């Protein structure tokens, strides 16, 4: 029997649904009592399996980790939003949508007239508008809009998003620091597009719109970051599987799906080890990690040595019913400079697991789900491994129509694809732990990697990217396999490759962590803020450049030309010199980077 089939046959499908219900019931907002309750539930489940060395690591939200600022503790129990003019109507309630209360909103009761200020995240949106004591309706950047409204004495902030299904109540968050509590006085509620448009329509008719909001919430002392780890083996080096367990109660795919996938996989491993079907790890230890997104992974990785971590797999939003959510399963690779042969094992095991359909007359099996392989992109806990120089992949379903809304509910969850992904990850990982690595598989994967990594690249950078990949992957493969694998036969050159540049160089001075856009945006002046938001709207991939590639690539001083060259190679996109220079100078102003004159 194949290892994948064994994992799949042992996977507890019924318990998967029960666990999904149990975890998603808890309102798991960062800094809350609920997120600590969820960690305790996970810890008890894995501890009772009896096979793993299980630890509950506790850290403090009240201190900084990496670039992460301290976070205030928070609790919420109930909330109601009603319209009382021009007529009475219940708009939303916490019992119907746990996403109603914007995370870290203060509590209280408000009756106020609604003023529509559009985006509401700039001072210019409030020119000539009196919002003191009023409710403001906004659709812009959540934190900036809330801060602007509070500065002007608003009593209630109603936030909505234009890009969601009309009845979806979005999950929005302020993630306030302890020092923000002094000015964060307005209640903050998230409303559906349907509700927002109803209010806007009444205002356009000249009606006075008055709402009443009641929020039973507040701030709490000494919130804890809890990270659960389950270790199998005692070799010394480690392969990590991780998932974040935070987010609102009632939501499932993000990321209860990854959380319960690892719980189910833990149960499979426990049974297989106890029954003697698989031995203890021989090459690497397995460490399974459940953590609050970013806060947990940063706290955990910065509190311990990471040199012994060789590879990581992040499961984030894997359980989608693709025909309902419109998603595709993405296998997100690390940057080329962190290529690791273990990518191949996981990739092929995953692809084969998803291949359940027959052709007309061929023995080959076809992939039964939408599946793609994508270059590195920022957005989840794999980022923390990348900036620490640890190869990491993410398995993720995207896009998702119901992402970060109360409609990310269990009816959108597919236990079958969750089982297939979990079993593939489990079997691939255990092959690595037992040192069953097929070099011929790696060889074929590398050439596929070269092709797929350039198939979507524009003609003007394709030659250079091929050269870059050849140079980087060849050195990586020699390091890990001590075998050229024939890559030396490639004879590609590109005159634009820069090295050893002179002049002003830039160096990342921060800790091994990503640069968070919220912190950047909250610290910028109006001119730089307008520039950054404008350019990010048109080029979302610049988030990856700012947040991860710059901290990763500028661990050693580089000129703008050198940085531009490496960004093209790593990302496959040519960024204008002037754009990259402006972004670098913004980060210099905020003390993330320093100039070095050579």
C-alpha positions in Angstrom: 0.0 0.0 0.0 1.3 3.5 -0.9 2.0 5.9 1.9 -0.6 8.3 0.5 -3.3 5.7 0.4 -2.5 4.7 4.0 -2.9 8.3 5.1 -6.1 8.8 3.1 -7.7 5.6 4.4 -6.9 6.5 8.0 -8.0 10.1 7.7 -10.9 10.8 10.2 -13.4 12.4 7.8 -16.4 12.4 10.2 -14.2 13.8 13.0 -13.0 16.4 10.5 -16.5 17.9 10.3 -17.0 17.7 14.0 -13.7 19.5 14.7 -14.6 22.1 12.1 -17.8 22.9 13.9 -16.1 22.9 17.3 -13.2 25.2 16.4 -15.3 27.6 14.2 -17.8 28.1 17.0 -15.1 30.0 19.0 -14.6 33.7 18.2 -10.9 33.6 17.7 -9.8 37.3 17.4 -6.2 38.2 18.2 -5.8 39.3 21.8 -9.2 37.9 22.9 -10.2 35.2 25.3 -11.6 33.2 22.5 -8.3 32.7 20.7 -6.8 31.4 23.9 -9.7 29.0 24.3 -9.1 27.7 20.8 -5.4 27.1 21.6 -6.3 25.1 24.7 -8.8 23.0 22.7 -6.1 22.2 20.1 -3.5 21.4 22.9 -5.9 19.0 24.6 -6.8 17.2 21.4 -3.2 16.6 20.4 -2.0 15.8 23.9 -4.6 13.0 24.2 -3.2 11.3 21.1 -0.3 10.2 23.2 2.4 10.0 20.5 3.7 13.5 20.2 5.8 15.6 22.5 3.2 18.4 22.8 4.0 21.9 24.2 1.9 25.0 24.7 4.1 28.0 24.3 2.8 31.2 25.8 4.0 34.7 24.8 2.7 38.2 25.6 0.8 40.4 23.2 2.0 43.3 25.3 5.5 43.3 23.9 7.1 43.6 20.4 8.2 40.6 18.3 10.2 41.4 15.2 8.5 44.3 13.6 5.2 43.5 15.2 4.0 46.2 17.7 2.3 45.3 21.0 -1.4 44.5 20.6 -4.1 45.4 23.1 -6.2 42.7 24.7 -9.9 42.7 23.7 -13.2 41.0 24.4 -16.7 41.1 22.8 -20.0 39.4 23.8 -22.8 41.1 21.8 -23.7 43.9 19.5 -26.8 45.3 17.7 -27.2 47.9 15.0 -30.6 49.4 14.3 -31.9 52.1 12.0 -34.4 54.3 13.8 -34.9 57.1 11.1 -36.4 57.4 8.5 -38.0 54.2 9.9 -37.1 51.4 12.4 -35.3 48.4 11.2 -32.8 45.9 12.6 -29.7 46.1 10.3 -27.3 43.7 11.9 -26.6 41.8 15.1 -23.6 39.9 16.5 -25.8 36.8 16.9 -26.3 36.8 13.1 -22.8 37.9 12.1 -19.7 37.6 14.4 -18.0 39.9 11.9 -20.3 42.8 12.8 -18.0 44.2 15.5 -14.7 45.4 14.0 -11.9 43.7 15.9 -10.7 45.9 18.9 -13.7 48.3 18.7 -14.4 49.8 22.1 -17.8 49.1 23.6 -20.7 51.4 24.4 -24.1 52.7 23.2 -24.6 55.3 20.5 -27.6 57.0 18.9 -26.4 59.2 16.0 -27.1 60.7 12.6 -25.2 59.0 9.7 -22.9 61.1 7.5 -21.5 59.5 4.3 -17.9 60.7 3.8 -17.0 58.3 1.0 -13.6 56.6 1.5 -13.1 58.6 4.8 -9.4 57.7 5.2 -7.9 61.1 4.4 -8.3 64.6 5.9 -9.6 65.9 2.6 -12.7 63.7 2.8 -13.9 65.6 5.9 -13.4 69.1 4.6 -16.5 71.2 5.4 -18.2 68.2 7.0 -19.1 68.2 10.7 -19.0 64.6 12.1 -18.6 65.3 15.8 -21.0 63.1 17.7 -22.2 61.5 14.5 -21.9 58.1 12.8 -19.7 58.2 9.7 -20.1 55.8 6.8 -16.8 54.9 5.2 -15.3 52.4 2.7 -11.6 53.3 2.7 -8.6 51.9 4.6 -10.0 50.6 7.9 -7.4 51.9 10.3 -6.9 55.2 8.6 -10.6 55.9 8.3 -11.2 55.0 11.9 -8.3 57.2 13.1 -9.6 60.2 11.0 -13.1 59.8 12.3 -11.9 59.6 15.9 -9.8 62.7 15.5 -13.0 64.6 14.5 -15.1 63.3 17.3 -17.3 60.8 15.5 -19.1 58.5 17.9 -19.6 55.6 15.5 -17.8 54.4 12.4 -19.7 52.2 9.9 -17.3 50.4 7.5 -18.2 48.5 4.4 -16.5 47.1 1.3 -17.5 47.6 -2.3 -16.0 44.4 -3.7 -18.0 41.8 -1.7 -21.3 40.0 -2.2 -24.0 42.4 -1.2 -25.1 40.5 1.9 -21.6 39.7 3.2 -20.5 41.4 6.5 -16.8 41.8 6.1 -14.2 40.8 8.8 -12.4 44.0 9.5 -9.9 44.8 12.3 -8.1 47.7 13.9 -5.5 45.7 15.8 -5.0 48.6 18.2 -1.8 49.1 20.3 -2.2 49.7 24.0 -1.3 53.4 23.4 -4.1 53.7 20.8 -6.8 53.2 23.5 -6.5 56.8 24.6 -7.9 58.1 21.3 -9.9 55.1 20.0 -13.3 56.2 21.4 -15.7 55.7 18.5 -17.6 52.4 18.2 -16.6 50.5 15.0 -19.0 48.2 13.1 -18.7 46.4 9.9 -21.8 46.3 7.7 -22.9 44.7 4.4 -22.8 46.5 1.1 -26.6 46.1 1.0 -27.0 48.0 4.3 -24.4 50.7 3.2 -26.2 51.3 -0.1 -29.6 51.5 1.7 -28.2 54.2 4.0 -26.6 56.1 1.0 -29.8 55.9 -0.9 -31.8 57.5 1.9 -29.2 60.2 2.4 -29.3 61.0 -1.4 -33.1 61.4 -1.1 -32.6 64.0 1.6 -33.7 61.7 4.5 -32.1 62.0 7.9 -30.7 58.6 8.7 -30.3 57.9 12.4 -28.9 54.6 13.8 -28.6 53.1 17.3 -25.6 50.9 18.0 -25.0 48.9 21.2 -21.7 47.1 21.5 -20.8 44.9 24.5 -17.0 44.9 24.2 -13.9 46.2 25.9 -10.2 45.9 26.4 -8.5 43.3 28.6 -5.3 43.0 30.5 -2.5 40.5 29.8 -3.6 38.8 26.6 -1.6 35.7 25.7 -0.2 34.5 22.4 -0.5 30.7 22.5 1.4 28.5 20.1 0.8 24.7 20.2 3.6 22.4 18.9 3.5 18.7 18.4 6.9 17.0 17.8 7.6 13.6 16.4 11.2 12.4 16.5 14.4 13.2 18.2 16.9 13.8 15.3 17.7 17.4 15.7 16.8 19.0 12.3 13.1 19.9 11.7 10.4 20.0 9.0 7.5 22.2 10.1 3.8 22.0 9.2 1.8 24.9 10.3 -1.6 26.6 10.2 -3.0 29.7 11.9 -6.2 29.2 14.0 -7.3 32.8 14.5 -10.3 34.7 12.9 -14.0 35.3 13.7 -16.3 32.7 15.0 -18.5 31.1 12.3 -15.9 31.4 9.6 -14.3 28.2 8.3 -12.0 28.1 5.3 -9.8 30.9 6.7 -8.4 29.1 8.5 -10.3 26.5 10.4 -9.7 24.3 7.3 -5.9 24.3 7.7 -6.2 24.0 11.5 -8.4 20.9 11.4 -6.4 19.4 8.5 -3.4 19.3 10.8 -5.5 18.0 13.7 -6.7 15.2 11.4 -3.2 14.5 10.2 -2.0 14.3 13.8 -4.5 11.6 14.5 -3.5 9.7 11.4 0.2 9.9 12.4 -0.7 8.8 15.9 -2.5 5.7 14.8 0.1 4.8 12.1 2.9 5.0 14.6 1.0 3.1 17.3 0.1 0.4 14.9 3.7 0.1 13.6 2.7 1.1 10.1 5.4 3.8 10.0 8.6 4.1 12.1 9.8 7.1 14.0 11.5 9.8 11.8 15.1 9.1 10.8 16.3 12.2 8.9 14.3 15.1 10.4 11.9 15.7 13.2 8.4 16.6 12.4 7.0 19.7 14.2 3.3 20.5 13.7 2.5 24.1 14.7 -0.8 25.9 15.4 -0.5 29.6 16.0 -2.2 33.0 15.7 -1.4 34.4 12.3 1.9 36.3 12.3 1.9 37.1 16.0 2.3 33.4 16.9 4.8 32.5 14.1 7.0 35.5 14.7 7.0 35.0 18.5 7.8 31.3 18.2 10.5 31.6 15.5 12.2 34.6 17.2 12.3 32.9 20.6 14.4 29.9 19.4 17.3 29.0 17.1 16.1 28.5 13.5 19.2 27.1 11.9 17.9 23.5 12.4 14.6 24.2 10.5 15.1 22.9 7.0 11.7 23.2 5.4 8.1 24.4 6.2 4.6 23.9 4.7 1.9 26.4 5.5 -1.7 25.3 5.1 -4.0 28.4 4.8 -7.5 28.3 3.4 -7.3 24.8 1.9 -10.9 23.5 2.3 -12.8 25.4 -0.4 -15.7 24.0 -2.4 -14.2 25.4 -5.6 -17.5 25.5 -7.5 -19.0 27.7 -4.8 -16.1 30.0 -3.8 -14.6 30.3 -7.3 -11.2 29.3 -5.9 -8.1 27.6 -7.3 -5.7 25.5 -5.2 -2.4 27.3 -5.4 1.0 25.7 -4.6 3.0 28.8 -3.6 6.7 28.3 -3.9 9.4 30.1 -2.0 11.6 32.7 -3.8 14.1 31.0 -6.2 17.0 31.8 -3.9 15.4 29.6 -1.3 14.6 26.7 -3.6 14.7 23.4 -1.9 14.4 19.9 -3.5 11.7 19.1 -0.9 9.4 21.3 -2.9 9.4 18.6 -5.6 8.3 15.8 -3.3 5.4 17.9 -1.8 4.4 19.2 -5.2 4.2 15.8 -6.9 2.4 14.1 -4.0 -0.1 16.9 -4.0 -0.7 16.9 -7.7 -1.1 13.1 -7.8 -3.5 13.2 -4.9 -5.7 15.7 -6.8 -5.6 13.5 -10.0 -8.7 11.3 -9.8 -10.3 11.7 -13.3 -9.6 9.3 -16.1 -8.8 10.2 -19.7 -10.7 8.7 -22.7 -8.2 5.9 -23.2 -4.9 6.8 -21.5 -3.6 5.3 -18.2 -2.8 8.9 -17.0 -5.1 10.4 -14.4 -6.2 14.0 -14.8 -6.3 16.6 -12.1 -9.9 16.8 -10.7 -9.6 20.2 -9.2 -8.4 23.6 -10.2 -4.8 23.6 -9.3 -1.9 25.9 -10.1 1.7 26.6 -9.1 2.6 30.2 -8.4 5.8 32.1 -7.6 6.3 33.4 -4.1 3.7 35.9 -2.8 3.2 37.5 0.6 0.2 36.9 2.8 0.6 34.3 5.6 2.9 32.7 8.1 5.2 31.2 5.4 6.5 34.8 5.1 8.1 34.6 8.5 10.1 31.5 7.4 11.2 33.2 4.2 12.6 36.3 5.9 14.5 33.9 8.2 16.0 32.2 5.1 14.0 29.0 5.6 12.5 27.4 2.5 8.7 27.4 2.9 5.7 26.7 0.6 2.1 27.7 1.1 -0.9 25.6 0.0 -3.8 28.0 -0.4 -7.1 28.3 -2.2 -7.5 31.7 -3.9 -9.5 33.7 -4.9 -12.4 33.2 -2.6 -15.6 35.1 -3.1 -16.4 34.9 0.6 -13.0 35.6 2.0 -12.9 37.5 5.3 -16.7 37.7 5.6 -19.4 36.0 7.7 -20.3 34.0 4.5 -17.1 32.0 4.8 -19.3 29.4 6.5 -19.3 25.6 6.8 -21.5 25.2 3.7 -18.5 26.4 1.6 -16.2 23.8 3.2 -15.2 20.6 1.3 -14.0 17.8 3.5 -13.0 15.7 0.5 -10.4 18.1 -0.8 -9.2 18.8 2.7 -8.7 15.1 3.2 -6.7 14.8 -0.1 -4.5 17.8 0.7 -3.8 16.6 4.2 -3.0 13.1 3.2 -0.7 14.3 0.4 1.1 16.7 2.7 1.4 14.0 5.4 2.7 11.3 3.1 5.1 13.6 1.3 6.5 14.9 4.6 6.9 11.5 6.0 8.9 10.4 3.0 11.2 13.3 3.7 11.5 12.3 7.4 12.4 8.7 6.4 14.9 10.0 3.8 13.1 8.5 0.8 14.1 11.2 -1.7 14.2 10.2 -5.4 16.8 12.3 -7.2 15.4 11.5 -10.7 12.1 13.1 -9.5 14.0 16.2 -8.5 15.7 16.3 -11.9 12.4 16.3 -13.8 10.9 18.8 -11.4 13.7 21.3 -11.9 13.2 21.5 -15.6 9.5 21.9 -15.1 10.2 24.6 -12.6 12.4 26.5 -15.1 9.6 26.3 -17.7 6.7 27.2 -15.5 8.5 29.9 -13.7 9.0 31.8 -17.0 5.9 30.8 -19.0 4.0 33.8 -17.5 6.9 36.2 -17.7 7.0 39.0 -20.3 9.4 38.7 -23.2 11.6 41.6 -22.1 12.7 39.9 -18.8 12.4 36.2 -19.8 16.0 35.7 -20.9 17.3 37.4 -17.7 15.0 35.4 -15.5 16.2 32.1 -17.1 19.7 33.1 -16.5 18.9 34.0 -12.9 17.1 30.8 -12.2 19.8 28.8 -13.8 22.4 30.5 -11.6 20.4 30.3 -8.4 18.9 26.8 -8.8 22.1 25.3 -9.9 23.9 26.4 -6.7 21.0 25.3 -4.6 20.9 21.8 -6.1 24.7 21.4 -5.8 24.4 22.3 -2.1 21.6 19.9 -1.4 22.3 17.0 -3.7 26.0 17.3 -4.5 25.1 16.7 -8.1 25.1 19.1 -11.0 22.1 17.2 -12.6 23.1 18.4 -16.0 22.2 22.1 -15.4 25.6 23.1 -16.6 24.5 22.3 -20.2 22.3 25.4 -20.2 24.3 28.2 -21.9 22.3 31.4 -21.2 23.7 34.8 -20.8 22.4 38.3 -20.2 24.4 41.5 -20.4 22.1 43.3 -18.0 23.1 41.2 -14.9 24.6 43.6 -12.4 27.1 42.7 -9.6 29.5 44.6 -7.4 27.8 47.9 -7.9 29.3 51.1 -6.4 27.6 54.2 -5.0 24.9 54.5 -2.4 23.8 51.1 -1.1 20.8 50.2 1.2 20.8 47.8 4.1 17.8 46.4 6.0 18.3 47.2 9.6 15.3 45.5 11.1 14.8 42.1 12.7 14.1 38.9 10.6 10.5 39.8 10.0 8.3 41.2 7.3 7.6 44.9 6.9 3.9 45.4 7.7 2.0 47.7 5.3 -0.4 48.8 8.1 2.6 50.2 10.1 4.0 51.8 6.9 0.7 53.5 5.9 -0.1 54.6 9.4 3.3 56.4 9.6 3.4 58.2 6.2 2.8 61.8 5.3 0.0 62.6 2.9 2.2 62.8 -0.2 4.0 59.4 0.3 0.7 57.8 1.4 -1.1 58.8 -1.8 1.8 57.6 -3.9 2.0 54.2 -2.1 -1.7 53.5 -2.2 -1.9 54.5 -5.9 0.9 52.3 -7.0 -0.2 49.3 -4.9 -3.7 49.5 -6.5 -2.2 48.9 -9.9 0.6 46.5 -8.9 -0.4 44.2 -6.0 2.9 42.3 -6.4 4.7 45.3 -5.0 3.3 44.2 -1.6 5.6 41.2 -1.9 8.5 43.4 -2.8 8.0 45.8 0.1 7.0 43.3 2.8 9.4 40.4 2.2 11.8 40.8 -0.8 13.4 44.0 0.5 14.1 42.6 4.0 15.3 39.4 2.4 17.5 40.8 -0.4 18.9 43.7 1.6 20.4 41.7 4.4 23.6 42.7 2.6 24.0 46.3 1.3 23.0 46.7 -2.3 22.6 49.6 -4.8 19.2 50.3 -6.4 20.5 48.7 -9.6 21.6 45.5 -7.7 18.3 45.3 -5.9 16.3 45.9 -9.2 18.3 43.1 -10.8 17.5 40.6 -8.0 13.9 41.6 -7.8 13.5 40.8 -11.5 15.1 37.4 -10.9 13.1 36.6 -7.8 9.7 37.9 -8.9 9.9 37.8 -12.7 8.7 41.4 -13.0 10.7 44.4 -14.1 10.1 47.4 -11.8 11.1 50.8 -13.0 14.2 52.2 -11.3 12.3 55.3 -10.2 9.5 53.3 -8.6 12.0 51.1 -6.7 14.0 54.1 -5.6 10.9 55.8 -4.3 9.9 52.8 -2.3 13.3 52.3 -0.9 13.5 56.0 0.2 10.1 55.7 1.9 11.5 52.8 3.9 14.6 54.8 4.7 12.4 57.6 6.2 10.6 55.0 8.4 14.0 53.6 9.6 13.6 50.1 8.1 16.5 50.8 5.7 19.8 52.7 6.1 22.0 54.2 3.4 25.6 53.0 3.1 28.0 55.1 1.0 30.7 53.0 -0.7 
